[in-house]
Amino acid sequence: MANETIVTVQGWVAGIPMVREVGGVPVLNFRIGCTPRHFHRGTNSWVDGPTQWYGVSGWRRLATHGGSSLKQGDAVVVHGRLNHRTYVNKAGVEVLTMEIEAFTIGHDLSRGTSAFTKAPSAAVPAADPGQGGAPAAA
């Protein structure tokens, strides 16, 4: 789709990542908290800005791999499509949420170490780029 907002965010997994199935397709959901920091020259110290919260979803193989790889408190980098959703909560207040439909999710190696285990090859349609399928022929 044209004119989509694509973002990359660095933050921490805020809750326990949950994998469920929607129409027979696995989907991973979790929240990520991102706290921007800047250096304040007047006080000669780092200052935290307000934490930004995003809901993250990942589909298919990303859901399966993320569900077994991610834990609450992990430092991660998420790259995907930014969307917003408005709803009325239980208190009757209209709430705006920001959500990222992830293309890729990985551990943030500037914050710690990780070990990668390659998944066995699976038959994935060629029309499913980024999910382990072969690129479509030109």
N, CA, C and O atoms as a GROMACS GRO file, in nm:
protein
  552
    1MET      N    1   0.084  -0.117   0.000
    1MET     CA    2   0.000   0.000   0.000
    1MET      C    3   0.089   0.124   0.000
    1MET      O    4   0.188   0.129   0.072
    2ALA      N    5   0.055   0.222  -0.078
    2ALA     CA    6   0.135   0.344  -0.088
    2ALA      C    7   0.112   0.434   0.034
    2ALA      O    8   0.008   0.428   0.099
    3ASN      N    9   0.210   0.515   0.062
    3ASN     CA   10   0.204   0.614   0.168
    3ASN      C   11   0.184   0.555   0.308
    3ASN      O   12   0.119   0.616   0.392
    4GLU      N   13   0.241   0.438   0.331
    4GLU     CA   14   0.237   0.380   0.464
    4GLU      C   15   0.350   0.440   0.548
    4GLU      O   16   0.452   0.481   0.493
    5THR      N   17   0.331   0.444   0.678
    5THR     CA   18   0.435   0.491   0.768
    5THR      C   19   0.510   0.371   0.820
    5THR      O   20   0.454   0.289   0.894
    6ILE      N   21   0.638   0.360   0.783
    6ILE     CA   22   0.722   0.250   0.826
    6ILE      C   23   0.816   0.304   0.934
    6ILE      O   24   0.880   0.408   0.915
    7VAL      N   25   0.824   0.232   1.047
    7VAL     CA   26   0.905   0.278   1.159
    7VAL      C   27   0.997   0.167   1.208
    7VAL      O   28   0.972   0.049   1.185
    8THR      N   29   1.104   0.207   1.274
    8THR     CA   30   1.190   0.117   1.348
    8THR      C   31   1.202   0.175   1.488
    8THR      O   32   1.244   0.289   1.506
    9VAL      N   33   1.164   0.096   1.588
    9VAL     CA   34   1.170   0.143   1.727
    9VAL      C   35   1.258   0.049   1.809
    9VAL      O   36   1.266  -0.071   1.782
   10GLN      N   37   1.322   0.107   1.908
   10GLN     CA   38   1.408   0.035   2.000
   10GLN      C   39   1.346   0.050   2.138
   10GLN      O   40   1.316   0.161   2.180
   11GLY      N   41   1.327  -0.062   2.207
   11GLY     CA   42   1.265  -0.053   2.339
   11GLY      C   43   1.269  -0.185   2.412
   11GLY      O   44   1.352  -0.271   2.385
   12TRP      N   45   1.177  -0.199   2.507
   12TRP     CA   46   1.173  -0.314   2.597
   12TRP      C   47   1.037  -0.381   2.589
   12TRP      O   48   0.934  -0.313   2.586
   13VAL      N   49   1.035  -0.515   2.586
   13VAL     CA   50   0.909  -0.589   2.586
   13VAL      C   51   0.843  -0.566   2.721
   13VAL      O   52   0.900  -0.600   2.825
   14ALA      N   53   0.723  -0.508   2.720
   14ALA     CA   54   0.659  -0.463   2.843
   14ALA      C   55   0.576  -0.570   2.913
   14ALA      O   56   0.554  -0.560   3.034
   15GLY      N   57   0.532  -0.670   2.844
   15GLY     CA   58   0.452  -0.776   2.905
   15GLY      C   59   0.491  -0.909   2.847
   15GLY      O   60   0.585  -0.919   2.768
   16ILE      N   61   0.419  -1.012   2.887
   16ILE     CA   62   0.447  -1.145   2.836
   16ILE      C   63   0.394  -1.155   2.693
   16ILE      O   64   0.274  -1.137   2.671
   17PRO      N   65   0.481  -1.183   2.594
   17PRO     CA   66   0.434  -1.197   2.456
   17PRO      C   67   0.337  -1.315   2.444
   17PRO      O   68   0.362  -1.422   2.498
   18MET      N   69   0.227  -1.293   2.375
   18MET     CA   70   0.123  -1.395   2.361
   18MET      C   71   0.107  -1.432   2.214
   18MET      O   72   0.100  -1.345   2.128
   19VAL      N   73   0.101  -1.563   2.187
   19VAL     CA   74   0.075  -1.612   2.052
   19VAL      C   75  -0.062  -1.676   2.052
   19VAL      O   76  -0.094  -1.758   2.138
   20ARG      N   77  -0.144  -1.638   1.955
   20ARG     CA   78  -0.277  -1.697   1.940
   20ARG      C   79  -0.299  -1.720   1.791
   20ARG      O   80  -0.216  -1.682   1.709
   21GLU      N   81  -0.411  -1.782   1.758
   21GLU     CA   82  -0.441  -1.805   1.616
   21GLU      C   83  -0.564  -1.724   1.577
   21GLU      O   84  -0.663  -1.718   1.650
   22VAL      N   85  -0.554  -1.663   1.461
   22VAL     CA   86  -0.665  -1.588   1.402
   22VAL      C   87  -0.690  -1.648   1.264
   22VAL      O   88  -0.606  -1.637   1.175
   23GLY      N   89  -0.803  -1.712   1.247
   23GLY     CA   90  -0.834  -1.776   1.120
   23GLY      C   91  -0.732  -1.883   1.081
   23GLY      O   92  -0.705  -1.903   0.963
   24GLY      N   93  -0.677  -1.952   1.182
   24GLY     CA   94  -0.580  -2.057   1.155
   24GLY      C   95  -0.438  -2.007   1.133
   24GLY      O   96  -0.350  -2.086   1.101
   25VAL      N   97  -0.415  -1.876   1.148
   25VAL     CA   98  -0.283  -1.817   1.127
   25VAL      C   99  -0.230  -1.767   1.262
   25VAL      O  100  -0.302  -1.694   1.331
   26PRO      N  101  -0.107  -1.804   1.300
   26PRO     CA  102  -0.054  -1.756   1.428
   26PRO      C  103  -0.022  -1.607   1.424
   26PRO      O  104   0.028  -1.554   1.325
   27VAL      N  105  -0.054  -1.541   1.537
   27VAL     CA  106  -0.022  -1.398   1.551
   27VAL      C  107   0.037  -1.376   1.690
   27VAL      O  108  -0.015  -1.426   1.790
   28LEU      N  109   0.144  -1.300   1.695
   28LEU     CA  110   0.213  -1.264   1.819
   28LEU      C  111   0.173  -1.122   1.857
   28LEU      O  112   0.169  -1.033   1.773
   29ASN      N  113   0.141  -1.102   1.985
   29ASN     CA  114   0.108  -0.968   2.034
   29ASN      C  115   0.186  -0.939   2.162
   29ASN      O  116   0.196  -1.023   2.251
   30PHE      N  117   0.242  -0.818   2.169
   30PHE     CA  118   0.303  -0.770   2.292
   30PHE      C  119   0.310  -0.618   2.286
   30PHE      O  120   0.286  -0.558   2.182
   31ARG      N  121   0.343  -0.556   2.399
   31ARG     CA  122   0.361  -0.411   2.403
   31ARG      C  123   0.509  -0.383   2.421
   31ARG      O  124   0.583  -0.458   2.484
   32ILE      N  125   0.551  -0.271   2.362
   32ILE     CA  126   0.689  -0.227   2.373
   32ILE      C  127   0.690  -0.086   2.429
   32ILE      O  128   0.611  -0.001   2.388
   33GLY      N  129   0.780  -0.062   2.523
   33GLY     CA  130   0.798   0.071   2.580
   33GLY      C  131   0.929   0.130   2.531
   33GLY      O  132   1.033   0.065   2.539
   34CYS      N  133   0.924   0.253   2.481
   34CYS     CA  134   1.042   0.322   2.427
   34CYS      C  135   1.057   0.454   2.501
   34CYS      O  136   0.968   0.539   2.497
   35THR      N  137   1.170   0.472   2.568
   35THR     CA  138   1.193   0.594   2.643
   35THR      C  139   1.308   0.671   2.578
   35THR      O  140   1.423   0.630   2.590
   36PRO      N  141   1.277   0.782   2.510
   36PRO     CA  142   1.384   0.860   2.447
   36PRO      C  143   1.470   0.930   2.554
   36PRO      O  144   1.420   0.970   2.659
   37ARG      N  145   1.599   0.943   2.525
   37ARG     CA  146   1.691   1.011   2.616
   37ARG      C  147   1.766   1.118   2.539
   37ARG      O  148   1.794   1.104   2.420
   38HIS      N  149   1.799   1.224   2.609
   38HIS     CA  150   1.883   1.326   2.548
   38HIS      C  151   1.978   1.381   2.655
   38HIS      O  152   1.952   1.373   2.775
   39PHE      N  153   2.087   1.438   2.606
   39PHE     CA  154   2.187   1.494   2.698
   39PHE      C  155   2.153   1.639   2.726
   39PHE      O  156   2.140   1.719   2.634
   40HIS      N  157   2.139   1.673   2.853
   40HIS     CA  158   2.108   1.810   2.894
   40HIS      C  159   2.240   1.878   2.933
   40HIS      O  160   2.301   1.844   3.035
   41ARG      N  161   2.283   1.972   2.850
   41ARG     CA  162   2.414   2.036   2.873
   41ARG      C  163   2.415   2.120   2.999
   41ARG      O  164   2.520   2.135   3.063
   42GLY      N  165   2.301   2.177   3.037
   42GLY     CA  166   2.296   2.261   3.156
   42GLY      C  167   2.326   2.184   3.284
   42GLY      O  168   2.393   2.235   3.373
   43THR      N  169   2.276   2.062   3.292
   43THR     CA  170   2.299   1.979   3.412
   43THR      C  171   2.409   1.876   3.389
   43THR      O  172   2.446   1.803   3.481
   44ASN      N  173   2.460   1.869   3.266
   44ASN     CA  174   2.565   1.775   3.231
   44ASN      C  175   2.524   1.630   3.262
   44ASN      O  176   2.603   1.551   3.315
   45SER      N  177   2.397   1.597   3.227
   45SER     CA  178   2.348   1.462   3.256
   45SER      C  179   2.246   1.420   3.150
   45SER      O  180   2.194   1.503   3.076
   46TRP      N  181   2.221   1.290   3.145
   46TRP     CA  182   2.120   1.236   3.055
   46TRP      C  183   1.983   1.249   3.119
   46TRP      O  184   1.967   1.228   3.239
   47VAL      N  185   1.884   1.284   3.036
   47VAL     CA  186   1.748   1.305   3.084
   47VAL      C  187   1.653   1.215   3.004
   47VAL      O  188   1.659   1.211   2.882
   48ASP      N  189   1.567   1.143   3.076
   48ASP     CA  190   1.468   1.059   3.010
   48ASP      C  191   1.347   1.142   2.970
   48ASP      O  192   1.299   1.226   3.046
   49GLY      N  193   1.298   1.117   2.848
   49GLY     CA  194   1.174   1.178   2.803
   49GLY      C  195   1.057   1.090   2.844
   49GLY      O  196   1.076   0.988   2.910
   50PRO      N  197   0.937   1.127   2.806
   50PRO     CA  198   0.821   1.044   2.839
   50PRO      C  199   0.824   0.912   2.760
   50PRO      O  200   0.858   0.911   2.642
   51THR      N  201   0.790   0.803   2.827
   51THR     CA  202   0.789   0.672   2.762
   51THR      C  203   0.676   0.666   2.660
   51THR      O  204   0.563   0.708   2.688
   52GLN      N  205   0.707   0.614   2.543
   52GLN     CA  206   0.609   0.594   2.437
   52GLN      C  207   0.576   0.446   2.434
   52GLN      O  208   0.666   0.362   2.438
   53TRP      N  209   0.447   0.412   2.426
   53TRP     CA  210   0.402   0.274   2.427
   53TRP      C  211   0.340   0.238   2.294
   53TRP      O  212   0.263   0.315   2.237
   54TYR      N  213   0.376   0.121   2.242
   54TYR     CA  214   0.321   0.071   2.116
   54TYR      C  215   0.277  -0.074   2.135
   54TYR      O  216   0.343  -0.152   2.203
   55GLY      N  217   0.166  -0.108   2.074
   55GLY     CA  218   0.128  -0.247   2.061
   55GLY      C  219   0.199  -0.302   1.940
   55GLY      O  220   0.212  -0.233   1.839
   56VAL      N  221   0.246  -0.426   1.947
   56VAL     CA  222   0.318  -0.489   1.836
   56VAL      C  223   0.248  -0.619   1.800
   56VAL      O  224   0.212  -0.697   1.888
   57SER      N  225   0.230  -0.642   1.671
   57SER     CA  226   0.179  -0.771   1.624
   57SER      C  227   0.270  -0.823   1.515
   57SER      O  228   0.323  -0.747   1.434
   58GLY      N  229   0.288  -0.954   1.515
   58GLY     CA  230   0.367  -1.021   1.413
   58GLY      C  231   0.293  -1.146   1.369
   58GLY      O  232   0.237  -1.216   1.453
   59TRP      N  233   0.292  -1.174   1.243
   59TRP     CA  234   0.211  -1.283   1.188
   59TRP      C  235   0.298  -1.397   1.137
   59TRP      O  236   0.416  -1.378   1.108
   60ARG      N  237   0.238  -1.514   1.126
   60ARG     CA  238   0.294  -1.634   1.065
   60ARG      C  239   0.422  -1.679   1.133
   60ARG      O  240   0.425  -1.697   1.254
   61ARG      N  241   0.529  -1.697   1.055
   61ARG     CA  242   0.655  -1.747   1.114
   61ARG      C  243   0.713  -1.649   1.214
   61ARG      O  244   0.776  -1.691   1.312
   62LEU      N  245   0.694  -1.520   1.193
   62LEU     CA  246   0.742  -1.422   1.289
   62LEU      C  247   0.673  -1.443   1.424
   62LEU      O  248   0.736  -1.429   1.529
   63ALA      N  249   0.544  -1.476   1.422
   63ALA     CA  250   0.471  -1.504   1.546
   63ALA      C  251   0.524  -1.628   1.615
   63ALA      O  252   0.547  -1.628   1.736
   64THR      N  253   0.544  -1.734   1.538
   64THR     CA  254   0.593  -1.859   1.595
   64THR      C  255   0.732  -1.843   1.655
   64THR      O  256   0.758  -1.887   1.767
   65HIS      N  257   0.822  -1.780   1.579
   65HIS     CA  258   0.960  -1.762   1.627
   65HIS      C  259   0.965  -1.661   1.742
   65HIS      O  260   1.037  -1.682   1.840
   66GLY      N  261   0.891  -1.553   1.731
   66GLY     CA  262   0.890  -1.453   1.837
   66GLY      C  263   0.833  -1.506   1.967
   66GLY      O  264   0.880  -1.471   2.075
   67GLY      N  265   0.730  -1.589   1.956
   67GLY     CA  266   0.668  -1.645   2.076
   67GLY      C  267   0.764  -1.730   2.157
   67GLY      O  268   0.756  -1.734   2.279
   68SER      N  269   0.855  -1.800   2.089
   68SER     CA  270   0.951  -1.885   2.159
   68SER      C  271   1.081  -1.812   2.191
   68SER      O  272   1.164  -1.865   2.264
   69SER      N  273   1.101  -1.691   2.137
   69SER     CA  274   1.227  -1.620   2.155
   69SER      C  275   1.219  -1.501   2.250
   69SER      O  276   1.318  -1.466   2.315
   70LEU      N  277   1.102  -1.438   2.259
   70LEU     CA  278   1.090  -1.313   2.336
   70LEU      C  279   1.034  -1.337   2.475
   70LEU      O  280   0.948  -1.422   2.496
   71LYS      N  281   1.086  -1.258   2.570
   71LYS     CA  282   1.037  -1.263   2.708
   71LYS      C  283   1.015  -1.121   2.757
   71LYS      O  284   1.072  -1.025   2.704
   72GLN      N  285   0.932  -1.108   2.858
   72GLN     CA  286   0.909  -0.978   2.919
   72GLN      C  287   1.042  -0.922   2.967
   72GLN      O  288   1.121  -0.992   3.031
   73GLY      N  289   1.068  -0.795   2.937
   73GLY     CA  290   1.191  -0.728   2.978
   73GLY      C  291   1.302  -0.734   2.876
   73GLY      O  292   1.405  -0.669   2.894
   74ASP      N  293   1.285  -0.811   2.767
   74ASP     CA  294   1.389  -0.817   2.663
   74ASP      C  295   1.403  -0.684   2.590
   74ASP      O  296   1.304  -0.616   2.564
   75ALA      N  297   1.526  -0.648   2.560
   75ALA     CA  298   1.554  -0.531   2.476
   75ALA      C  299   1.539  -0.574   2.330
   75ALA      O  300   1.603  -0.670   2.287
   76VAL      N  301   1.454  -0.503   2.255
   76VAL     CA  302   1.426  -0.543   2.117
   76VAL      C  303   1.429  -0.424   2.023
   76VAL      O  304   1.419  -0.308   2.063
   77VAL      N  305   1.443  -0.457   1.894
   77VAL     CA  306   1.427  -0.361   1.786
   77VAL      C  307   1.314  -0.415   1.699
   77VAL      O  308   1.317  -0.530   1.657
   78VAL      N  309   1.214  -0.330   1.672
   78VAL     CA  310   1.098  -0.370   1.593
   78VAL      C  311   1.091  -0.281   1.470
   78VAL      O  312   1.102  -0.159   1.480
   79HIS      N  313   1.072  -0.342   1.353
   79HIS     CA  314   1.060  -0.269   1.227
   79HIS      C  315   0.928  -0.310   1.163
   79HIS      O  316   0.902  -0.428   1.144
   80GLY      N  317   0.844  -0.211   1.130
   80GLY     CA  318   0.716  -0.246   1.070
   80GLY      C  319   0.631  -0.126   1.034
   80GLY      O  320   0.678  -0.013   1.032
   81ARG      N  321   0.504  -0.154   1.007
   81ARG     CA  322   0.407  -0.056   0.962
   81ARG      C  323   0.335   0.004   1.084
   81ARG      O  324   0.279  -0.070   1.165
   82LEU      N  325   0.338   0.136   1.096
   82LEU     CA  326   0.273   0.206   1.207
   82LEU      C  327   0.126   0.233   1.174
   82LEU      O  328   0.094   0.287   1.068
   83ASN      N  329   0.039   0.195   1.265
   83ASN     CA  330  -0.104   0.220   1.252
   83ASN      C  331  -0.155   0.283   1.381
   83ASN      O  332  -0.090   0.273   1.485
   84HIS      N  333  -0.270   0.346   1.374
   84HIS     CA  334  -0.334   0.396   1.496
   84HIS      C  335  -0.477   0.346   1.500
   84HIS      O  336  -0.539   0.317   1.397
   85ARG      N  337  -0.528   0.336   1.623
   85ARG     CA  338  -0.665   0.288   1.642
   85ARG      C  339  -0.726   0.371   1.754
   85ARG      O  340  -0.662   0.398   1.855
   86THR      N  341  -0.851   0.409   1.735
   86THR     CA  342  -0.924   0.484   1.837
   86THR      C  343  -1.039   0.398   1.887
   86THR      O  344  -1.110   0.335   1.808
   87TYR      N  345  -1.056   0.395   2.018
   87TYR     CA  346  -1.168   0.321   2.077
   87TYR      C  347  -1.213   0.391   2.205
   87TYR      O  348  -1.142   0.478   2.256
   88VAL      N  349  -1.329   0.353   2.256
   88VAL     CA  350  -1.380   0.406   2.382
   88VAL      C  351  -1.358   0.300   2.488
   88VAL      O  352  -1.404   0.187   2.475
   89ASN      N  353  -1.285   0.337   2.596
   89ASN     CA  354  -1.254   0.240   2.700
   89ASN      C  355  -1.371   0.221   2.797
   89ASN      O  356  -1.477   0.282   2.778
   90LYS      N  357  -1.354   0.139   2.899
   90LYS     CA  358  -1.461   0.108   2.994
   90LYS      C  359  -1.509   0.229   3.071
   90LYS      O  360  -1.624   0.234   3.115
   91ALA      N  361  -1.422   0.328   3.087
   91ALA     CA  362  -1.459   0.451   3.158
   91ALA      C  363  -1.529   0.551   3.067
   91ALA      O  364  -1.564   0.661   3.111
   92GLY      N  365  -1.550   0.514   2.940
   92GLY     CA  366  -1.617   0.602   2.846
   92GLY      C  367  -1.527   0.708   2.784
   92GLY      O  368  -1.576   0.804   2.724
   93VAL      N  369  -1.396   0.691   2.798
   93VAL     CA  370  -1.300   0.787   2.744
   93VAL      C  371  -1.247   0.736   2.610
   93VAL      O  372  -1.211   0.619   2.597
   94GLU      N  373  -1.242   0.826   2.512
   94GLU     CA  374  -1.188   0.789   2.382
   94GLU      C  375  -1.035   0.781   2.393
   94GLU      O  376  -0.971   0.874   2.441
   95VAL      N  377  -0.978   0.670   2.347
   95VAL     CA  378  -0.835   0.644   2.360
   95VAL      C  379  -0.776   0.620   2.221
   95VAL      O  380  -0.836   0.553   2.137
   96LEU      N  381  -0.658   0.677   2.198
   96LEU     CA  382  -0.584   0.655   2.074
   96LEU      C  383  -0.467   0.564   2.106
   96LEU      O  384  -0.389   0.593   2.197
   97THR      N  385  -0.452   0.453   2.033
   97THR     CA  386  -0.338   0.364   2.052
   97THR      C  387  -0.257   0.359   1.924
   97THR      O  388  -0.310   0.368   1.813
   98MET      N  389  -0.127   0.346   1.941
   98MET     CA  390  -0.036   0.331   1.828
   98MET      C  391   0.007   0.185   1.824
   98MET      O  392   0.046   0.128   1.926
   99GLU      N  393  -0.001   0.125   1.705
   99GLU     CA  394   0.031  -0.016   1.690
   99GLU      C  395   0.127  -0.034   1.573
   99GLU      O  396   0.120   0.037   1.473
  100ILE      N  397   0.216  -0.132   1.588
  100ILE     CA  398   0.313  -0.162   1.483
  100ILE      C  399   0.286  -0.304   1.434
  100ILE      O  400   0.292  -0.399   1.512
  101GLU      N  401   0.258  -0.318   1.305
  101GLU     CA  402   0.250  -0.450   1.244
  101GLU      C  403   0.392  -0.484   1.199
  101GLU      O  404   0.440  -0.432   1.098
  102ALA      N  405   0.458  -0.570   1.276
  102ALA     CA  406   0.602  -0.594   1.258
  102ALA      C  407   0.633  -0.676   1.134
  102ALA      O  408   0.566  -0.774   1.103
  103PHE      N  409   0.738  -0.632   1.063
  103PHE     CA  410   0.797  -0.709   0.954
  103PHE      C  411   0.911  -0.794   1.012
  103PHE      O  412   0.928  -0.910   0.975
  104THR      N  413   0.988  -0.732   1.103
  104THR     CA  414   1.099  -0.801   1.169
  104THR      C  415   1.105  -0.759   1.315
  104THR      O  416   1.069  -0.646   1.350
  105ILE      N  417   1.151  -0.851   1.398
  105ILE     CA  418   1.172  -0.824   1.541
  105ILE      C  419   1.303  -0.892   1.577
  105ILE      O  420   1.328  -1.006   1.538
  106GLY      N  421   1.387  -0.823   1.651
  106GLY     CA  422   1.513  -0.884   1.693
  106GLY      C  423   1.556  -0.831   1.828
  106GLY      O  424   1.514  -0.724   1.871
  107HIS      N  425   1.642  -0.907   1.894
  107HIS     CA  426   1.699  -0.860   2.019
  107HIS      C  427   1.794  -0.744   1.990
  107HIS      O  428   1.864  -0.745   1.889
  108ASP      N  429   1.797  -0.645   2.079
  108ASP     CA  430   1.885  -0.530   2.065
  108ASP      C  431   2.021  -0.566   2.123
  108ASP      O  432   2.038  -0.569   2.245
  109LEU      N  433   2.117  -0.595   2.036
  109LEU     CA  434   2.248  -0.641   2.080
  109LEU      C  435   2.334  -0.532   2.140
  109LEU      O  436   2.444  -0.560   2.188
  110SER      N  437   2.288  -0.406   2.138
  110SER     CA  438   2.361  -0.301   2.208
  110SER      C  439   2.328  -0.306   2.358
  110SER      O  440   2.393  -0.238   2.437
  111ARG      N  441   2.229  -0.386   2.396
  111ARG     CA  442   2.187  -0.398   2.536
  111ARG      C  443   2.219  -0.533   2.598
  111ARG      O  444   2.203  -0.550   2.719
  112GLY      N  445   2.263  -0.629   2.518
  112GLY     CA  446   2.292  -0.762   2.571
  112GLY      C  447   2.328  -0.857   2.459
  112GLY      O  448   2.348  -0.816   2.345
  113THR      N  449   2.337  -0.986   2.492
  113THR     CA  450   2.374  -1.087   2.394
  113THR      C  451   2.256  -1.177   2.365
  113THR      O  452   2.160  -1.183   2.442
  114SER      N  453   2.264  -1.247   2.254
  114SER     CA  454   2.158  -1.338   2.212
  114SER      C  455   2.222  -1.450   2.132
  114SER      O  456   2.329  -1.432   2.075
  115ALA      N  457   2.156  -1.564   2.127
  115ALA     CA  458   2.203  -1.675   2.045
  115ALA      C  459   2.096  -1.706   1.942
  115ALA      O  460   1.978  -1.718   1.976
  116PHE      N  461   2.136  -1.719   1.817
  116PHE     CA  462   2.042  -1.741   1.708
  116PHE      C  463   2.040  -1.889   1.671
  116PHE      O  464   2.144  -1.952   1.659
  117THR      N  465   1.921  -1.942   1.655
  117THR     CA  466   1.904  -2.079   1.608
  117THR      C  467   1.822  -2.074   1.481
  117THR      O  468   1.707  -2.030   1.483
  118LYS      N  469   1.880  -2.117   1.370
  118LYS     CA  470   1.810  -2.112   1.242
  118LYS      C  471   1.696  -2.214   1.243
  118LYS      O  472   1.714  -2.329   1.282
  119ALA      N  473   1.580  -2.168   1.198
  119ALA     CA  474   1.463  -2.256   1.191
  119ALA      C  475   1.475  -2.345   1.069
  119ALA      O  476   1.532  -2.305   0.968
  120PRO      N  477   1.420  -2.467   1.078
  120PRO     CA  478   1.422  -2.553   0.959
  120PRO      C  479   1.342  -2.490   0.847
  120PRO      O  480   1.244  -2.419   0.872
  121SER      N  481   1.382  -2.516   0.724
  121SER     CA  482   1.309  -2.462   0.609
  121SER      C  483   1.168  -2.517   0.608
  121SER      O  484   1.144  -2.634   0.641
  122ALA      N  485   1.076  -2.433   0.569
  122ALA     CA  486   0.936  -2.473   0.557
  122ALA      C  487   0.884  -2.428   0.422
  122ALA      O  488   0.934  -2.331   0.365
  123ALA      N  489   0.786  -2.497   0.372
  123ALA     CA  490   0.725  -2.460   0.244
  123ALA      C  491   0.640  -2.336   0.266
  123ALA      O  492   0.532  -2.343   0.325
  124VAL      N  493   0.688  -2.222   0.218
  124VAL     CA  494   0.617  -2.095   0.231
  124VAL      C  495   0.595  -2.042   0.090
  124VAL      O  496   0.688  -2.044   0.008
  125PRO      N  497   0.475  -1.995   0.059
  125PRO     CA  498   0.449  -1.944  -0.076
  125PRO      C  499   0.545  -1.832  -0.114
  125PRO      O  500   0.583  -1.751  -0.030
  126ALA      N  501   0.583  -1.828  -0.241
  126ALA     CA  502   0.675  -1.725  -0.291
  126ALA      C  503   0.615  -1.586  -0.279
  126ALA      O  504   0.688  -1.488  -0.276
  127ALA      N  505   0.483  -1.577  -0.273
  127ALA     CA  506   0.418  -1.447  -0.264
  127ALA      C  507   0.416  -1.394  -0.121
  127ALA      O  508   0.345  -1.297  -0.092
  128ASP      N  509   0.491  -1.456  -0.031
  128ASP     CA  510   0.493  -1.417   0.109
  128ASP      C  511   0.631  -1.364   0.144
  128ASP      O  512   0.703  -1.428   0.221
  129PRO      N  513   0.673  -1.245   0.090
  129PRO     CA  514   0.807  -1.194   0.111
  129PRO      C  515   0.833  -1.167   0.259
  129PRO      O  516   0.743  -1.125   0.333
  130GLY      N  517   0.955  -1.192   0.300
  130GLY     CA  518   0.994  -1.165   0.438
  130GLY      C  519   0.952  -1.276   0.533
  130GLY      O  520   0.980  -1.267   0.653
  131GLN      N  521   0.887  -1.378   0.485
  131GLN     CA  522   0.841  -1.484   0.573
  131GLN      C  523   0.912  -1.616   0.542
  131GLN      O  524   0.862  -1.722   0.580
  132GLY      N  525   1.023  -1.611   0.476
  132GLY     CA  526   1.101  -1.731   0.450
  132GLY      C  527   1.082  -1.789   0.312
  132GLY      O  528   1.146  -1.889   0.278
  133GLY      N  529   0.994  -1.730   0.232
  133GLY     CA  530   0.973  -1.781   0.096
  133GLY      C  531   1.076  -1.725   0.000
  133GLY      O  532   1.142  -1.625   0.029
  134ALA      N  533   1.090  -1.790  -0.112
  134ALA     CA  534   1.182  -1.742  -0.214
  134ALA      C  535   1.123  -1.620  -0.281
  134ALA      O  536   1.001  -1.611  -0.295
  135PRO      N  537   1.206  -1.525  -0.324
  135PRO     CA  538   1.152  -1.407  -0.394
  135PRO      C  539   1.086  -1.449  -0.524
  135PRO      O  540   1.128  -1.545  -0.590
  136ALA      N  541   0.983  -1.377  -0.559
  136ALA     CA  542   0.911  -1.406  -0.684
  136ALA      C  543   1.001  -1.374  -0.803
  136ALA      O  544   1.077  -1.277  -0.800
  137ALA      N  545   0.993  -1.454  -0.906
  137ALA     CA  546   1.072  -1.432  -1.027
  137ALA      C  547   1.022  -1.308  -1.099
  137ALA      O  548   0.902  -1.279  -1.099
  138ALA      N  549   1.114  -1.234  -1.160
  138ALA     CA  550   1.077  -1.110  -1.230
  138ALA      C  551   1.021  -1.140  -1.366
  138ALA      O  552   0.985  -1.048  -1.439
   0.00000   0.00000   0.00000
